[in-house]
Amino acid sequence: MIAKPIVKLLYNGKDCTSDFSKYLNTLSFQDFEDEQSDELNITLNDNDGFFADLWYPEKGDKLTCSIDFDGSAFDC
């Protein structure tokens, strides 16, 4: 059986994993060695306009992500 990563998302300190999971298309994280910030890229499907109001990001909002893969957790 192939292990599947489990993604946990916090938006401004609130767990939004269940809200975002059905809209999550892709997630990638790149951990750079030195002198460059790490990158977290998330692509969400917003066909029904879920992110137009309450979840629409504003300057200063904070998204925190962790990925659990095969029993090992990794904070992004």
BELQUI-V307592 format. One record per helix or strand of 2 or more residues. SS is the DSSP state (hx for helix, st for strand). FROM is the first residue (numbers start at 1). TO is the last residue. Records with the same first field share a line. If there is no record, write none. Layout:
SS->FROM-TO  FROM-TO
//
This chain:
st->6-11  14-15  24-30  39-44  63-69  72-75
hx->17-21  50-52
//
